[in-house]
Amino acid sequence: MAELTLYIGNRSYSSWSLRPWLVLKHAGVELDEVVIPLRAPGVRTLEIQRHSPSGKVPALKHGALTIWESLAIAEYVAESFPEAKLWPEARDARAVARAVSAEMVSSFAALRTALPMNVRRKIQGVALTEAASQDIARIQSIWNDCRSRFGQGGEFLFGRFSIADAMYAPVATRFDTYGVELDPVSRGYVASILGLPAMQEWIAKAREEPHVIEAYEAIGVVG
């Protein structure tokens, strides 16, 4: 049994669960995974609170310690496994990587509402609000800026894969799911994220999940 246990939601829909999972996978950390089927009949907040004091997933348990927020989990993994080099080594790049990661946590509500994560389906023809379109434009601006200033030597935002890429990975899946039109740099970046072996593993496992409340999925109210 691994020392670390990560409690996650359904892989098909849980964008916040994907983020620390990718970080742990990249770090090569042995962990146990426990999937809590969100929105399934009988799943109550109290049940999730057995593992997460916020009543939300993801949550990471390491011995007696519980961490229940995606970016906090990623920071803990970076500190616990420094050899994984989960943040850029250069100070300027590391500062920007932390800034864009924090912006992902605090922003883009319109995008999340308009384009819920769903890695099991391709969905066409979703009408975007002006706010969602502005979010998409801002994300592409972030990606272009990071790639142009710090992306030399690799295919990710700061060259080598970092926590910042894990934070934006669910957005890449959304853009793919909904066929969002992107600029060339952003298209290439989405392809790089989706091509990660860990990302392919997540998607494959998502497609093996039982269909969770088909009525929700049919109207896109997921993620």
MARBA-3410 file (N, C-alpha, C, O; in Angstrom, 1 decimal):
223
0.8,-1.2,0.0,0.0,0.0,0.0,0.9,1.2,0.0,1.8,1.3,0.8 ~ 0.6,2.2,-0.9,1.4,3.4,-1.0,1.2,4.3,0.2,0.1,4.2,0.9 ~ 2.2,5.2,0.5,2.1,6.1,1.6,1.1,7.2,1.3,0.4,7.8,2.2 ~ 0.9,7.6,0.0,0.0,8.6,-0.4,-1.3,8.1,-1.0,-1.2,7.1,-1.8 ~ -2.4,8.7,-0.6,-3.7,8.4,-1.2,-4.3,9.6,-1.8,-4.4,10.6,-1.0
-4.7,9.6,-3.0,-5.3,10.8,-3.7,-6.8,10.4,-3.9,-7.1,9.4,-4.6 ~ -7.7,11.2,-3.3,-9.1,11.1,-3.5,-9.6,12.0,-4.6,-9.3,13.2,-4.6 ~ -10.2,11.4,-5.6,-10.5,12.2,-6.8,-12.0,12.0,-7.2,-12.6,11.0,-6.7 ~ -12.5,12.9,-8.0,-13.9,12.7,-8.6,-13.8,11.9,-9.9,-12.7,11.4,-10.3 ~ -14.9,11.8,-10.5,-14.9,11.0,-11.8,-13.9,11.6,-12.8,-13.9,12.8,-13.0
-13.1,10.7,-13.4,-12.1,11.2,-14.3,-12.7,11.9,-15.5,-12.1,12.8,-16.1 ~ -13.9,11.5,-15.9,-14.6,12.2,-17.1,-14.8,13.7,-16.9,-14.7,14.4,-17.9 ~ -15.1,14.1,-15.7,-15.6,15.4,-15.4,-14.7,16.3,-14.5,-14.8,17.5,-14.5 ~ -14.0,15.6,-13.6,-13.4,16.4,-12.5,-12.0,17.0,-12.8,-11.0,16.4,-12.7 ~ -12.1,18.2,-13.3,-10.9,19.0,-13.7,-10.0,19.2,-12.6,-8.8,19.1,-12.7
-10.5,19.5,-11.4,-9.7,19.8,-10.2,-8.9,18.5,-9.8,-7.8,18.6,-9.3 ~ -9.5,17.4,-10.0,-8.8,16.1,-9.6,-7.7,15.8,-10.6,-6.6,15.3,-10.2 ~ -7.9,16.1,-11.9,-6.9,15.9,-12.9,-5.5,16.6,-12.6,-4.5,16.0,-12.7 ~ -5.6,17.8,-12.1,-4.4,18.6,-11.9,-3.4,18.0,-11.0,-2.3,17.8,-11.4 ~ -3.7,17.7,-9.7,-2.7,17.1,-8.8,-2.3,15.7,-9.3,-1.2,15.2,-9.0
-3.3,15.0,-9.9,-3.0,13.6,-10.4,-1.9,13.7,-11.4,-0.9,12.9,-11.3 ~ -1.9,14.6,-12.3,-0.8,14.8,-13.3,0.5,15.1,-12.7,1.5,14.6,-13.0 ~ 0.4,16.0,-11.6,1.7,16.4,-10.9,2.3,15.1,-10.3,3.5,14.9,-10.4 ~ 1.5,14.3,-9.6,2.0,13.2,-8.9,2.5,12.1,-9.9,3.6,11.5,-9.7 ~ 1.8,12.0,-11.0,2.3,11.1,-12.1,3.6,11.5,-12.6,4.5,10.7,-12.8
3.7,12.8,-12.9,5.0,13.3,-13.5,6.2,13.1,-12.5,7.3,12.9,-12.9 ~ 5.8,13.3,-11.2,6.9,13.1,-10.2,7.2,11.6,-10.0,8.2,11.3,-9.3 ~ 6.5,10.7,-10.6,6.8,9.3,-10.4,6.5,8.8,-9.0,7.1,7.8,-8.5 ~ 5.5,9.4,-8.4,5.2,9.1,-7.0,4.2,7.9,-7.0,3.2,7.9,-7.7 ~ 4.5,6.9,-6.2,3.6,5.8,-6.0,2.4,6.2,-5.1,2.6,6.8,-4.0
1.2,6.0,-5.6,0.0,6.4,-4.8,-1.1,5.5,-5.0,-1.2,4.8,-6.0 ~ -2.0,5.5,-4.0,-3.3,4.8,-4.2,-4.3,5.9,-4.6,-4.3,7.0,-4.2 ~ -5.2,5.5,-5.5,-6.3,6.4,-6.0,-7.6,5.9,-5.6,-7.9,4.7,-5.7 ~ -8.4,6.8,-5.0,-9.8,6.5,-4.6,-10.7,7.4,-5.4,-10.7,8.6,-5.2 ~ -11.6,6.8,-6.2,-12.5,7.6,-7.0,-13.8,7.7,-6.2,-14.4,6.7,-5.9
-14.3,9.0,-6.0,-15.6,9.2,-5.4,-16.5,9.7,-6.5,-16.3,10.8,-7.0 ~ -17.5,8.9,-6.9,-18.4,9.2,-8.0,-19.3,10.4,-7.7,-20.3,10.3,-7.1 ~ -18.9,11.6,-8.1,-19.6,12.8,-7.9,-21.0,12.7,-8.6,-21.1,12.2,-9.7 ~ -22.0,13.3,-8.0,-23.3,13.4,-8.6,-24.0,12.0,-8.7,-25.2,11.9,-9.2 ~ -23.4,11.0,-8.3,-24.0,9.7,-8.3,-25.0,9.6,-7.2,-24.8,10.2,-6.1
-26.1,8.8,-7.3,-27.1,8.6,-6.3,-26.4,8.1,-5.0,-25.6,7.2,-5.0 ~ -26.7,8.7,-3.9,-26.2,8.3,-2.6,-24.9,8.9,-2.1,-24.5,8.7,-1.0 ~ -24.3,9.7,-3.0,-23.0,10.3,-2.6,-23.4,11.7,-2.0,-24.0,12.5,-2.6 ~ -23.0,11.8,-0.7,-23.4,13.0,0.0,-22.1,13.7,0.4,-21.0,13.1,0.5 ~ -22.2,15.0,0.7,-21.1,15.8,1.1,-20.5,15.2,2.4,-19.2,15.2,2.5
-21.3,14.6,3.3,-20.7,14.1,4.5,-19.8,12.9,4.2,-18.8,12.7,4.9 ~ -20.1,12.1,3.2,-19.2,11.0,2.8,-17.9,11.5,2.3,-16.8,11.0,2.7 ~ -17.9,12.6,1.5,-16.7,13.1,1.0,-15.9,13.7,2.2,-14.6,13.7,2.2 ~ -16.6,14.3,3.1,-15.9,14.9,4.3,-15.2,13.9,5.1,-14.3,14.3,6.0 ~ -15.4,12.7,5.0,-14.6,11.6,5.7,-13.2,11.7,5.2,-12.3,11.4,6.0
-13.0,12.2,4.0,-11.6,12.2,3.4,-11.1,13.7,3.2,-9.9,13.9,3.1 ~ -12.0,14.6,3.1,-11.7,16.0,2.8,-12.5,16.9,3.6,-13.7,16.9,3.6 ~ -11.9,17.8,4.5,-12.6,18.6,5.4,-13.4,19.7,4.7,-14.4,20.2,5.2 ~ -13.1,20.0,3.4,-13.9,21.0,2.6,-15.1,20.3,2.0,-16.0,21.0,1.5 ~ -15.2,19.0,2.1,-16.3,18.3,1.4,-16.2,18.3,-0.1,-17.2,18.1,-0.8
-15.0,18.5,-0.6,-14.7,18.5,-2.0,-13.5,17.7,-2.3,-12.7,17.5,-1.4 ~ -13.4,17.3,-3.6,-12.2,16.6,-4.0,-11.5,17.5,-5.1,-12.2,18.3,-5.7 ~ -10.2,17.3,-5.2,-9.3,16.3,-4.7,-8.9,16.5,-3.3,-9.0,17.6,-2.8 ~ -8.4,15.4,-2.7,-7.7,15.5,-1.4,-6.6,14.5,-1.4,-6.8,13.4,-1.9 ~ -5.5,14.9,-0.8,-4.3,14.0,-0.7,-4.1,13.7,0.7,-4.0,14.6,1.6
-3.9,12.4,1.1,-3.6,12.0,2.4,-2.2,11.4,2.4,-1.8,10.6,1.6 ~ -1.3,11.9,3.3,0.0,11.4,3.4,0.3,11.2,4.9,0.6,12.1,5.7 ~ 0.1,10.0,5.4,0.1,9.7,6.8,-1.1,10.4,7.5,-2.2,10.2,7.1 ~ -0.8,11.2,8.5,-1.8,11.9,9.2,-2.2,13.2,8.6,-3.2,13.8,9.0 ~ -1.5,13.6,7.5,-1.7,14.9,6.9,-2.7,14.8,5.8,-2.7,13.8,5.0
-3.7,15.7,5.7,-4.6,15.8,4.6,-4.5,17.2,4.0,-4.5,18.2,4.7 ~ -4.4,17.2,2.6,-4.3,18.5,1.9,-5.5,18.4,0.9,-5.6,17.4,0.2 ~ -6.3,19.5,0.8,-7.6,19.4,0.1,-7.8,20.4,-1.0,-8.9,20.8,-1.3 ~ -6.7,20.9,-1.6,-6.9,21.9,-2.7,-5.8,21.6,-3.7,-4.7,21.3,-3.4 ~ -6.2,21.7,-5.0,-5.3,21.2,-6.1,-3.9,21.9,-6.1,-2.9,21.2,-6.1
-3.9,23.2,-6.0,-2.6,23.9,-6.1,-1.8,23.6,-4.9,-0.6,23.5,-4.9 ~ -2.4,23.5,-3.7,-1.7,23.2,-2.5,-1.1,21.8,-2.5,0.0,21.6,-2.0 ~ -1.9,20.9,-3.1,-1.4,19.5,-3.2,-0.1,19.5,-4.1,0.9,18.9,-3.8 ~ -0.2,20.3,-5.3,0.9,20.4,-6.2,2.1,21.0,-5.5,3.2,20.5,-5.7 ~ 1.9,22.0,-4.7,3.1,22.6,-4.0,3.7,21.6,-3.0,4.9,21.6,-2.9
2.8,20.9,-2.3,3.3,19.9,-1.4,4.2,18.8,-2.1,5.2,18.4,-1.6 ~ 3.7,18.4,-3.2,4.4,17.4,-4.0,5.8,17.9,-4.5,6.8,17.3,-4.4 ~ 5.8,19.2,-4.9,7.0,19.8,-5.4,8.0,19.9,-4.2,9.2,19.7,-4.5 ~ 7.6,20.3,-3.0,8.5,20.3,-1.9,8.9,19.0,-1.4,10.1,18.8,-1.0 ~ 8.0,18.0,-1.5,8.4,16.6,-1.0,9.3,15.9,-2.0,10.0,15.0,-1.5
9.2,16.2,-3.3,10.0,15.5,-4.3,10.7,16.5,-5.2,10.4,16.6,-6.3 ~ 11.7,17.2,-4.6,12.3,18.3,-5.4,13.0,17.8,-6.6,13.3,18.5,-7.6 ~ 13.4,16.5,-6.6,14.1,15.9,-7.8,13.2,15.9,-9.0,13.7,15.8,-10.1 ~ 11.9,16.0,-8.8,11.0,16.1,-10.0,11.0,17.4,-10.7,10.5,17.5,-11.8 ~ 11.5,18.4,-10.1,11.6,19.8,-10.7,10.3,20.2,-11.2,10.2,20.5,-12.4
9.3,20.3,-10.4,8.0,20.6,-10.8,7.7,22.1,-11.1,6.7,22.5,-11.7 ~ 8.6,23.0,-10.6,8.6,24.4,-11.0,9.8,24.7,-11.9,10.8,24.0,-11.7 ~ 9.7,25.7,-12.7,10.9,26.1,-13.5,12.1,26.4,-12.6,11.9,26.9,-11.5 ~ 13.3,26.2,-13.0,14.5,26.5,-12.1,14.8,27.9,-12.1,15.2,28.4,-11.1 ~ 14.6,28.7,-13.2,15.0,30.1,-13.3,14.0,30.9,-12.4,12.8,30.6,-12.5
14.4,31.8,-11.7,13.6,32.6,-10.8,12.4,33.3,-11.5,11.3,33.2,-11.1 ~ 12.8,34.0,-12.6,11.7,34.7,-13.3,10.6,33.8,-13.9,9.5,34.1,-13.7 ~ 11.1,32.7,-14.5,10.1,31.8,-15.0,9.3,31.1,-13.9,8.1,30.9,-14.1 ~ 9.9,30.8,-12.8,9.2,30.2,-11.7,8.1,31.2,-11.1,7.0,30.8,-10.8 ~ 8.5,32.5,-11.1,7.5,33.5,-10.6,6.3,33.6,-11.5,5.2,33.6,-11.1
6.6,33.6,-12.8,5.5,33.6,-13.8,4.6,32.4,-13.7,3.4,32.4,-13.8 ~ 5.3,31.2,-13.6,4.6,29.9,-13.5,3.6,29.9,-12.4,2.5,29.4,-12.5 ~ 4.1,30.4,-11.2,3.2,30.5,-10.1,2.1,31.5,-10.3,0.9,31.2,-9.9 ~ 2.3,32.6,-11.0,1.3,33.6,-11.2,0.2,33.0,-12.1,-1.0,33.2,-11.8 ~ 0.6,32.4,-13.2,-0.4,31.9,-14.1,-1.2,30.7,-13.5,-2.3,30.4,-13.9
-0.5,29.9,-12.6,-1.2,28.8,-12.0,-2.2,29.4,-11.0,-3.4,28.9,-10.9 ~ -1.9,30.4,-10.3,-2.8,31.0,-9.3,-4.0,31.7,-10.1,-5.1,31.7,-9.7 ~ -3.7,32.3,-11.3,-4.8,32.8,-12.1,-5.8,31.8,-12.6,-7.0,32.0,-12.6 ~ -5.2,30.6,-12.8,-6.1,29.5,-13.2,-7.1,29.1,-12.1,-8.2,28.8,-12.3 ~ -6.6,29.1,-10.9,-7.4,28.8,-9.7,-8.5,29.8,-9.5,-9.7,29.5,-9.2
-8.2,31.1,-9.7,-9.1,32.2,-9.3,-10.0,32.7,-10.4,-10.9,33.5,-10.1 ~ -9.7,32.4,-11.6,-10.3,33.0,-12.8,-11.1,32.0,-13.7,-11.2,30.8,-13.4 ~ -11.6,32.6,-14.8,-12.2,31.8,-15.9,-13.5,31.1,-15.5,-13.7,30.0,-16.0 ~ -14.3,31.7,-14.6,-15.5,31.1,-14.3,-16.5,30.9,-15.4,-17.2,30.0,-15.5 ~ -16.5,31.9,-16.3,-17.4,31.9,-17.5,-17.0,30.7,-18.4,-17.9,30.0,-18.9
-15.7,30.4,-18.6,-15.3,29.3,-19.4,-15.7,28.0,-18.7,-16.2,27.1,-19.4 ~ -15.6,27.9,-17.4,-15.9,26.6,-16.7,-17.4,26.4,-16.9,-17.8,25.2,-17.1 ~ -18.2,27.4,-16.8,-19.7,27.3,-16.9,-20.1,26.9,-18.4,-20.9,26.0,-18.6 ~ -19.5,27.5,-19.3,-19.9,27.3,-20.7,-19.4,26.0,-21.3,-20.1,25.4,-22.1 ~ -18.2,25.6,-20.9,-17.5,24.4,-21.4,-17.1,23.5,-20.3,-15.9,23.4,-20.0
-18.0,22.8,-19.7,-17.7,21.8,-18.6,-16.7,20.7,-19.1,-16.9,20.3,-20.2 ~ -15.8,20.3,-18.3,-14.9,19.2,-18.7,-15.7,18.0,-18.9,-16.5,17.6,-18.1 ~ -15.4,17.3,-20.0,-16.0,16.0,-20.4,-15.0,15.3,-21.4,-15.1,15.6,-22.6 ~ -14.1,14.5,-20.9,-13.1,13.9,-21.8,-13.7,12.7,-22.6,-13.0,12.0,-23.3 ~ -15.0,12.3,-22.3,-15.5,11.2,-23.0,-16.2,11.5,-24.3,-16.5,10.6,-25.1
-16.5,12.8,-24.5,-17.3,13.1,-25.7,-16.7,14.3,-26.5,-15.9,15.0,-26.0 ~ -17.1,14.4,-27.7,-16.9,15.6,-28.6,-18.3,16.3,-28.7,-19.3,15.7,-29.1 ~ -18.3,17.6,-28.4,-19.5,18.3,-28.3,-19.4,19.5,-29.2,-18.5,20.4,-29.0 ~ -20.2,19.7,-30.2,-20.1,20.8,-31.2,-21.3,21.7,-31.0,-22.3,21.4,-30.5 ~ -21.0,23.0,-31.4,-22.1,23.9,-31.6,-22.5,24.6,-30.3,-23.6,25.2,-30.2
-21.7,24.6,-29.3,-22.0,25.3,-28.0,-21.8,26.8,-28.2,-20.8,27.2,-28.7 ~ -22.8,27.6,-27.9,-22.8,29.0,-28.0,-22.0,29.6,-26.9,-22.3,29.3,-25.7 ~ -21.0,30.4,-27.1,-20.2,31.0,-26.1,-20.7,32.4,-25.7,-21.0,33.2,-26.6 ~ -20.7,32.7,-24.5,-21.0,34.0,-24.0,-19.8,34.9,-24.3,-18.7,34.4,-24.5 ~ -20.0,36.2,-24.2,-18.9,37.1,-24.4,-17.9,36.9,-23.3,-16.7,37.0,-23.6
-18.3,36.7,-22.1,-17.4,36.4,-21.0,-16.5,35.2,-21.2,-15.3,35.2,-20.9 ~ -17.2,34.1,-21.7,-16.4,32.9,-22.0,-15.4,33.1,-23.1,-14.3,32.6,-23.0 ~ -15.8,33.9,-24.1,-14.9,34.2,-25.2,-13.7,35.0,-24.7,-12.5,34.8,-25.2 ~ -13.9,35.9,-23.8,-12.9,36.7,-23.2,-11.9,35.8,-22.4,-10.7,36.0,-22.4 ~ -12.5,34.8,-21.7,-11.6,33.9,-21.0,-10.7,33.1,-21.9,-9.6,32.9,-21.6
-11.3,32.6,-23.0,-10.5,31.9,-24.0,-9.4,32.7,-24.6,-8.3,32.2,-24.7 ~ -9.7,34.0,-24.8,-8.7,34.9,-25.4,-7.6,35.1,-24.3,-6.4,35.1,-24.7 ~ -7.9,35.3,-23.1,-6.9,35.5,-22.0,-6.1,34.2,-21.9,-4.8,34.4,-21.7 ~ -6.6,33.1,-21.9,-5.8,31.8,-21.8,-4.9,31.7,-22.9,-3.7,31.3,-22.7 ~ -5.3,32.0,-24.1,-4.4,31.9,-25.3,-3.3,32.9,-25.1,-2.1,32.6,-25.5
-3.6,34.1,-24.6,-2.6,35.1,-24.4,-1.5,34.6,-23.4,-0.3,34.8,-23.6 ~ -2.0,33.9,-22.3,-1.1,33.4,-21.3,-0.2,32.3,-22.0,1.0,32.3,-21.8 ~ -0.8,31.4,-22.7,0.0,30.4,-23.4,1.0,30.9,-24.3,2.2,30.5,-24.3 ~ 0.6,31.9,-25.2,1.6,32.5,-26.1,2.7,33.2,-25.4,3.9,33.0,-25.8 ~ 2.4,33.9,-24.4,3.4,34.6,-23.6,4.4,33.7,-23.0,5.6,33.9,-23.1
3.9,32.7,-22.3,4.8,31.7,-21.6,5.7,31.0,-22.6,6.9,30.8,-22.4 ~ 5.1,30.5,-23.7,5.8,29.8,-24.7,6.9,30.6,-25.4,8.0,30.2,-25.6 ~ 6.6,31.9,-25.6,7.5,32.8,-26.3,8.7,33.2,-25.4,9.8,33.3,-25.8 ~ 8.4,33.4,-24.1,9.4,33.9,-23.2,10.2,32.7,-22.5,11.4,32.9,-22.2 ~ 9.5,31.6,-22.2,10.1,30.6,-21.4,10.1,29.2,-21.9,10.6,28.3,-21.3
9.5,29.0,-23.1,9.2,27.7,-23.6,10.3,27.0,-24.4,10.1,25.9,-24.9 ~ 11.4,27.7,-24.5,12.5,27.1,-25.3,13.0,25.8,-24.6,13.1,25.7,-23.4 ~ 13.3,24.8,-25.4,13.9,23.6,-24.9,12.8,22.6,-24.6,13.1,21.5,-24.0 ~ 11.6,22.8,-25.0,10.5,21.8,-24.7,9.2,22.3,-25.3,9.1,23.3,-26.0 ~ 8.2,21.5,-25.1,6.9,21.8,-25.8,5.8,22.3,-24.8,4.7,22.4,-25.2
6.2,22.6,-23.6,5.2,23.0,-22.6,5.4,24.5,-22.3,6.3,25.1,-22.9 ~ 4.6,25.0,-21.4,4.6,26.5,-21.2,6.0,27.0,-20.8,6.4,28.1,-21.2 ~ 6.7,26.2,-20.0,8.1,26.7,-19.5,9.1,25.7,-20.0,10.1,25.5,-19.4 ~ 8.9,25.1,-21.2,9.8,24.2,-21.8,9.5,22.8,-21.3,8.8,22.0,-21.9 ~ 10.1,22.5,-20.1,9.8,21.2,-19.5,8.4,21.2,-18.8,8.0,22.3,-18.3
7.8,20.1,-18.6,6.5,20.0,-17.9,6.6,20.6,-16.5,7.6,20.3,-15.8 ~ 5.6,21.3,-16.1,5.6,21.9,-14.8,4.2,21.9,-14.2,3.3,21.5,-14.8 ~ 4.1,22.4,-12.9,2.8,22.5,-12.3,1.9,23.4,-13.1,0.7,23.1,-13.2 ~ 2.4,24.4,-13.7,1.6,25.3,-14.6,0.9,24.5,-15.7,-0.3,24.8,-16.0 ~ 1.5,23.5,-16.3,0.9,22.7,-17.3,-0.2,21.8,-16.7,-1.2,21.7,-17.4
0.0,21.3,-15.5,-1.0,20.5,-14.9,-2.2,21.4,-14.6,-3.4,20.9,-14.7 ~ -2.0,22.6,-14.2,-3.1,23.5,-13.9,-4.0,23.8,-15.2,-5.2,24.0,-15.1 ~ -3.3,23.9,-16.3,-4.1,24.2,-17.6,-4.5,23.0,-18.4,-5.1,23.1,-19.4 ~ -4.1,21.8,-18.0,-4.4,20.6,-18.7,-5.9,20.4,-18.9,-6.3,20.1,-20.0 ~ -6.7,20.6,-17.9,-8.2,20.5,-18.1,-8.7,21.5,-19.1,-9.7,21.1,-19.8
-8.1,22.6,-19.2,-8.6,23.6,-20.2,-8.3,23.1,-21.6,-9.1,23.2,-22.5 ~ -7.1,22.4,-21.7,-6.8,21.8,-23.0,-7.8,20.8,-23.4,-8.2,20.7,-24.6 ~ -8.2,20.0,-22.4,-9.2,19.0,-22.8,-10.6,19.6,-23.2,-11.3,19.1,-24.1 ~ -10.9,20.7,-22.5,-12.2,21.4,-22.9,-12.1,21.9,-24.3,-13.0,21.8,-25.1 ~ -11.0,22.6,-24.6,-10.8,23.1,-26.0,-11.0,22.0,-27.0,-11.5,22.2,-28.1
-10.4,20.8,-26.7,-10.5,19.7,-27.6,-11.9,19.1,-27.7,-12.4,18.9,-28.8 ~ -12.6,19.0,-26.5,-13.9,18.4,-26.5,-14.9,19.3,-27.3,-15.7,18.7,-28.0 ~ -14.8,20.6,-27.2,-15.8,21.5,-27.8,-15.3,22.1,-29.1,-16.0,22.9,-29.7 ~ -14.1,21.6,-29.6,-13.6,22.1,-30.9,-13.4,23.6,-31.0,-13.8,24.2,-32.0 ~ -12.9,24.2,-29.9,-12.7,25.6,-29.8,-11.6,26.0,-30.8,-10.5,25.4,-30.9
-11.9,27.1,-31.6,-10.9,27.5,-32.6,-9.8,28.3,-31.8,-10.0,29.2,-31.0 ~ -8.5,27.8,-32.1,-7.4,28.4,-31.4,-6.3,28.9,-32.3,-6.3,28.5,-33.5 ~ -5.4,29.7,-31.8,-4.3,30.2,-32.6,-3.3,29.0,-32.7,-3.4,28.1,-32.0 ~ -2.3,29.1,-33.7,-1.4,28.0,-33.9,-0.6,27.6,-32.6,-0.4,26.4,-32.4 ~ -0.1,28.5,-31.8,0.7,28.2,-30.6,-0.2,27.4,-29.7,0.2,26.4,-29.1
-1.4,27.9,-29.5,-2.3,27.2,-28.5,-2.7,25.8,-29.0,-2.8,24.9,-28.2 ~ -3.0,25.7,-30.3,-3.3,24.4,-30.9,-2.1,23.4,-30.6,-2.4,22.2,-30.2 ~ -0.9,23.8,-30.9,0.2,23.0,-30.6,0.4,22.6,-29.1,0.7,21.5,-28.8 ~ 0.1,23.6,-28.3,0.2,23.3,-26.8,-0.9,22.3,-26.4,-0.6,21.4,-25.6 ~ -2.1,22.4,-26.9,-3.2,21.5,-26.6,-2.7,20.1,-27.0,-2.9,19.1,-26.3
-2.2,20.0,-28.2,-1.7,18.7,-28.7,-0.6,18.1,-27.8,-0.6,16.9,-27.6 ~ 0.2,18.9,-27.3,1.3,18.4,-26.4,0.7,17.9,-25.1,1.1,16.9,-24.6 ~ -0.3,18.6,-24.5,-0.9,18.2,-23.3,-1.6,16.9,-23.5,-1.5,15.9,-22.7 ~ -2.4,16.8,-24.6,-3.2,15.6,-24.8,-2.3,14.4,-25.2,-2.7,13.2,-25.0 ~ -1.1,14.7,-25.7,-0.1,13.6,-26.0,0.6,13.0,-24.8,1.4,12.1,-25.0
0.5,13.7,-23.7,1.2,13.1,-22.5,0.8,11.7,-22.2,-0.5,11.5,-22.2 ~ 1.7,10.8,-21.9,1.2,9.4,-21.6,0.3,9.4,-20.4,-0.7,8.7,-20.3 ~ 0.6,10.3,-19.4,-0.3,10.3,-18.2,-1.7,10.9,-18.6,-2.7,10.4,-18.1 ~ -1.8,11.8,-19.5,-3.1,12.3,-19.9,-3.8,11.3,-20.7,-5.0,11.1,-20.5 ~ -3.1,10.5,-21.5,-3.8,9.4,-22.2,-4.3,8.3,-21.3,-5.3,7.8,-21.5
-3.5,8.1,-20.2,-4.0,7.1,-19.2,-5.3,7.6,-18.5,-6.2,6.8,-18.3 ~ -5.3,8.9,-18.2,-6.5,9.5,-17.5,-7.7,9.3,-18.4,-8.8,8.9,-18.0 ~ -7.5,9.7,-19.7,-8.7,9.6,-20.6,-9.1,8.2,-20.8,-10.3,8.0,-20.9 ~ -8.2,7.3,-20.9,-8.6,5.9,-21.1,-9.4,5.4,-19.9,-10.3,4.6,-20.1 ~ -8.9,5.7,-18.7,-9.7,5.3,-17.5,-11.0,6.0,-17.4,-12.0,5.4,-17.0
-11.1,7.2,-17.9,-12.4,8.0,-17.9,-13.4,7.2,-18.8,-14.6,7.1,-18.4 ~ -12.9,6.7,-19.9,-13.8,6.1,-20.8,-14.3,4.7,-20.3,-15.3,4.2,-20.8 ~ -13.6,4.2,-19.3,-14.0,2.9,-18.7,-15.0,3.1,-17.5,-15.5,2.2,-17.0 ~ -15.1,4.4,-17.1,-16.0,4.6,-16.0,-17.5,4.3,-16.3,-17.9,4.5,-17.5 ~ -18.2,3.9,-15.4,-19.7,3.8,-15.6,-20.3,5.2,-16.0,-19.8,6.2,-15.5
-21.3,5.2,-16.8,-21.9,6.4,-17.2,-22.6,7.0,-15.9,-23.4,6.3,-15.3 ~ -22.2,8.2,-15.6,-22.7,8.8,-14.3,-23.8,9.8,-14.6,-23.6,10.8,-15.2 ~ -25.0,9.4,-14.3,-26.2,10.2,-14.5,-26.3,10.7,-15.9,-25.9,11.9,-16.2 ~ -26.7,9.9,-16.8,-26.8,10.2,-18.2,-27.6,11.5,-18.4,-27.3,12.2,-19.4 ~ -28.5,11.8,-17.6,-29.3,13.0,-17.9,-28.4,14.2,-17.7,-28.5,15.2,-18.5
-27.5,14.2,-16.7,-26.6,15.3,-16.6,-25.7,15.4,-17.8,-25.5,16.5,-18.4 ~ -25.2,14.3,-18.3,-24.2,14.3,-19.4,-24.9,14.8,-20.7,-24.3,15.5,-21.5 ~ -26.2,14.4,-20.8,-26.9,14.7,-22.1,-27.1,16.2,-22.2,-27.1,16.7,-23.4 ~ -27.2,16.9,-21.1,-27.3,18.4,-21.2,-26.1,19.1,-20.9,-26.1,20.4,-20.9 ~ -25.0,18.4,-20.7,-23.7,19.0,-20.5,-23.5,19.6,-19.1,-22.5,20.3,-18.9
-24.3,19.3,-18.2,-24.1,19.9,-16.8,-23.2,19.0,-16.0,-23.6,18.2,-15.1 ~ -21.9,19.0,-16.4,-20.9,18.2,-15.7,-19.7,19.0,-15.6,-19.5,20.1,-16.2 ~ -18.7,18.5,-14.8,-17.4,19.2,-14.7,-17.3,20.3,-13.8,-16.3,21.0,-13.7
END
